[in-house]
């Protein structure tokens, strides 16, 4: 999950403060205290929740190469298959630039702690009448665009 935009957080915090101020008038409690409390709470909540155990850091995400995929497989089917073995962050199935048809391979981003178990469970397993090849993806080398 990307870090929240500061402006968005401030706008939401101000909105919470205004609503708190208005509601406190109906409940006959100190409006300033409620408004300030809601403002501070809404301001720091996105940053506190980011450190929670349910969210994954970028370092905890690894990419799997998935080869020999059926051409009819879609991202949802692949996500469903891999999510049985851990949290799936993203699925990218590669397509031919010119025809738009799937090329029979893709990449699945998962939590690093689930990678080895997923490889063991899904490598050489049949999926939609094709035997999958699953392994950790290699780093893509930097492309140097040289004029021809």
C-alpha positions, 0 to 999 in steps of 0.5 A: 500500500502506498503512503497516504498523500499528506494533503489528503490526510489533512483534508480528511482530518479537517473534515473529521474536526468539523463534523466533530465540532458540529456533533458535539453541539448536539451532544452538549459536550466541549466542542473544541476538545472533540474537534481537536481530538478528531483532527489529531486522530484523523491526522495520525491514523493513516501513519499508525495503521501503516505500521500494523501487522496486516500491511506488508512493507515493500521489502517483504514482497517478492515476485514469482515467474509463472510460466506455461500458463494457459492462454485463456487464463486471466488475472483473477483466476491466477490470483485465486490460485495463488491466494490459497498459499499466501497474500497476493499483491499483484498479478501481471499476465504478459501480452504480445504488443502487436496482437494483444494475445496472452503470451503464456507467462506472467508474474505474481507478487506475493509476501516474501514469507509465502514464496517458498511454500507457493513454489513448492505447492504450484511448480509442476502442477496442472492448471487449466490443462497446462503444467505450471512452471513457478519459480522466483523471478530474476531481477530484470537487468537495466535496459540501455537504449542505444540508437541503432 
